[in-house]
Amino acid sequence: IHLKDSGELMRAAASRAGELAVFYVDNHMRPYTGLQRLLRGWRMQEKSTLPGTTDLHVHDVDGRPLYRVATQMHDSLSRLLRPIGLVLRMALGADQRILLAFDRAASYPEVMRELRDSSFEFVAYERKPYPPLPAGDFQGSFVLDGERIRYCESRKNLGDGRGRVRRIALRVPGGHQVNLLANSTASARELATIMAGRWNQENAFHHAVQ
């Protein structure tokens, strides 16, 4: 029943999205306060480990919940990201372009190689450390949420023969640099907008808790 309903929600989201269907994927630990013994997992809000279950969530670009995977083994986002992508592929078919957006928790070279080789598009924050670039390197620009964002683009070598992905360095007002890694033909502005939209998913988590 869960998979059937989720499949219908995924297809509805893809229909709204058009050519490129974007999905946010993130994990949250759900604490347990009963008497049974459960494995402990890391809960960011308390900055500690607690007994409970780790849920991996899939939302559309507007923050609508589509699919949830519960794991009492507290499997990581990096381990389950490709399997979740395969569920989306089963629901949407081979011809639908699927882009997965996620945070640094799964921003590892092997994960990105697996997604790319499985014909998924993705965008994620690059894990630090990465080299700060001089201001003069940021030749491109676009407006996002009323602010002028400057950017430059290069290629990031994933190492160990895994190939390369796009690296988009963003310079936000105040001079702070944020790097994105991506496998997609979408523009730098589109990818930055997608990552900025992850707050829709965070809002969905907040409303679910309420």
C-alpha positions in Angstrom: 0.0 0.0 0.0 2.9 2.3 0.9 4.7 1.8 -2.4 1.5 2.0 -4.5 0.5 5.3 -2.9 4.0 6.6 -3.1 4.2 5.7 -6.8 1.1 7.7 -7.5 2.5 10.7 -5.6 5.8 10.4 -7.5 4.0 10.3 -10.9 1.9 13.3 -9.9 5.0 15.2 -8.9 6.8 14.3 -12.1 3.7 15.4 -14.1 3.8 18.8 -12.4 7.6 19.1 -13.0 7.6 18.4 -16.7 10.9 17.4 -18.4 13.1 17.4 -15.2 11.6 16.0 -12.1 13.4 17.2 -9.0 13.3 15.3 -5.7 14.8 16.3 -2.3 16.1 13.4 -0.2 17.1 13.7 3.4 17.2 11.6 6.6 15.9 12.4 10.0 16.2 10.3 13.2 12.9 9.6 15.0 13.5 9.0 18.7 11.8 6.3 20.7 10.8 6.6 24.3 9.3 3.2 25.0 10.6 0.3 27.0 11.9 -1.9 24.1 15.6 -1.8 23.3 16.4 -0.2 20.0 19.7 0.7 18.3 20.8 4.2 18.9 21.2 6.7 16.1 22.5 10.3 15.8 19.9 13.0 16.2 21.1 16.3 15.1 18.7 18.4 17.1 20.0 17.0 20.4 23.6 16.6 19.1 23.6 13.1 20.6 22.7 9.5 20.0 19.2 8.3 21.0 17.3 5.0 20.6 14.9 5.1 17.7 14.5 4.8 13.9 16.1 6.7 11.1 13.7 7.8 8.3 14.8 8.7 4.8 12.3 11.1 3.2 11.6 12.0 -0.4 9.8 15.3 -1.1 9.0 17.2 -4.3 10.2 20.7 -5.0 7.2 22.2 -3.2 7.9 20.2 0.0 5.1 17.6 -0.6 6.0 14.3 1.1 6.1 11.4 -1.4 8.0 8.5 0.1 9.6 7.3 3.3 12.0 4.5 4.1 12.3 3.6 7.8 15.5 1.8 9.0 16.1 0.7 12.5 19.7 0.0 11.6 20.2 3.7 11.0 21.5 3.2 7.5 23.1 6.4 6.1 21.7 8.6 3.4 24.8 7.8 1.3 24.0 4.0 1.5 20.3 4.3 0.6 20.4 7.2 -1.9 20.8 5.1 -5.0 18.1 2.5 -3.9 15.7 5.3 -3.4 16.5 6.6 -6.8 15.8 3.2 -8.3 12.3 3.3 -6.6 11.7 6.6 -8.3 12.9 5.1 -11.6 10.5 2.2 -11.2 7.6 4.6 -10.6 8.4 7.1 -13.4 10.0 4.9 -16.1 13.2 5.0 -18.0 12.5 8.1 -20.1 11.9 10.6 -17.2 14.8 12.8 -16.2 15.2 12.5 -12.4 17.4 14.9 -10.4 18.1 14.1 -6.8 19.1 17.0 -4.5 20.7 16.3 -1.1 23.1 17.7 1.4 26.6 17.0 2.4 25.6 13.8 4.3 25.8 11.9 1.0 28.2 14.1 -0.9 30.8 11.4 -1.4 32.7 10.5 -4.6 31.5 6.8 -4.7 27.8 7.9 -4.2 28.0 10.4 -7.0 29.7 7.9 -9.3 26.9 5.4 -8.7 24.2 8.0 -9.4 25.8 9.2 -12.5 26.4 5.7 -13.8 22.8 4.8 -13.1 21.7 7.8 -15.3 20.5 10.0 -12.4 21.1 13.7 -12.3 22.0 15.2 -9.0 23.1 18.3 -7.2 24.7 18.5 -3.7 26.9 20.7 -1.6 30.6 19.9 -1.8 32.1 18.8 1.4 34.8 21.0 2.8 37.7 21.6 2.7 37.8 23.1 -0.8 40.0 26.0 -2.0 38.7 29.5 -1.7 38.7 31.3 -5.1 39.7 34.9 -5.7 36.8 37.3 -6.4 38.0 37.8 -9.9 37.2 34.2 -10.8 33.5 34.7 -10.4 32.6 36.1 -13.8 29.0 34.8 -14.2 26.1 36.1 -12.1 22.3 35.7 -11.6 19.7 37.0 -9.2 18.3 34.6 -6.6 15.7 35.7 -4.1 16.5 39.3 -4.8 20.3 38.9 -4.3 23.0 39.0 -6.9 24.9 35.7 -6.8 28.2 35.4 -8.7 29.5 32.0 -9.8 32.2 30.2 -11.8 32.2 26.7 -13.0 34.9 24.0 -13.4 35.2 20.2 -13.2 35.8 18.2 -10.0 37.8 14.9 -10.3 36.2 12.3 -8.1 39.4 10.3 -7.9 40.2 6.6 -8.3 39.0 6.5 -11.9 35.5 7.7 -11.0 35.5 10.5 -13.6 34.5 14.1 -13.2 31.4 16.1 -12.2 30.5 19.8 -12.5 31.7 22.0 -9.7 29.8 25.3 -9.4 31.3 27.8 -7.0 28.9 30.4 -5.7 29.9 33.7 -4.2 27.1 35.1 -2.1 26.7 38.6 -0.7 29.3 39.1 2.0 31.9 37.2 0.1 31.1 33.7 1.4 31.8 30.9 -1.0 29.6 27.8 -1.4 30.4 25.0 -3.8 27.9 22.7 -5.5 28.7 19.4 -7.2 26.3 18.3 -10.0 25.7 15.9 -12.8 23.1 17.7 -14.8 22.6 19.8 -17.9 20.6 22.3 -15.9 22.1 25.8 -15.7 24.1 27.0 -12.7 21.1 29.3 -11.8 18.7 26.4 -11.9 20.8 24.2 -9.8 21.4 26.9 -7.2 17.6 27.6 -7.1 17.0 23.9 -6.5 19.4 23.8 -3.6 17.9 27.0 -2.1 14.5 25.3 -2.4 15.6 22.6 0.1 14.0 24.8 2.8 10.7 23.5 1.4 11.7 20.1 2.6 12.9 21.4 6.0 9.6 23.2 6.4 7.8 19.9 5.6 9.8 18.2 8.4 8.9 21.0 10.8 5.2 20.8 10.0 5.3 17.0 10.4 6.7 17.3 13.9 4.0 19.9 14.8 
